[in-house]
């Protein structure tokens, strides 16, 4: 982008938009949601084990 004389402000806007698209993809990804649920279950099980 620098070699195409795109301003720093525009490069930052482009980078920000790309990051937002990637976050939306991850947020809506079924695998990521399943990992989140699995992590919650692991944390819950860990608390139960520690309280025994």
N, C-alpha and C positions, 0 to 999 in steps of 0.2 A: 504494500500500500504506500509505503514511503516513496518508492521509486515511481509511483504513479502520481506523485504530488498531491496526495490526499492529506488534508490538514489533520493535525493531531486531534482536534475536536471531533472531526468526522470519524477518524480511526477509533476513538474511544466510544463514540455512539455505535459504530458497527460492532465492536467487541462486546459492548453491553447487550445489544440486541441478540447476538449470537449466544451469549451466556444465558439470557432469558429463555431462548428457544431450547437450549440444552436442559435447563432446569425443568421446563414444562414436560419435555420428553421423559426425564427421569421421574418426575412427580406422577405422571400418568402410566408409568411402566408397571405392569403386573408383578414382575419379578422383584422390583424394589419394594412394592407394597408387601409382598410375601416375606421378604427379608425383615421388614419392619415388624411384622406380626411375630415372626420367629424370635426376633431379639426381645420383644416384650415378654414372650413366653419364657425365654431363658432367664430373663431378669426376675420374673415372678418365681420360677423354680429355685433360683439362687437364694432369694429371700426366704422361701420356705425351708430350704436346707439349712441356712444359717440360723434360723429360729428354732431348730430342733434341739 
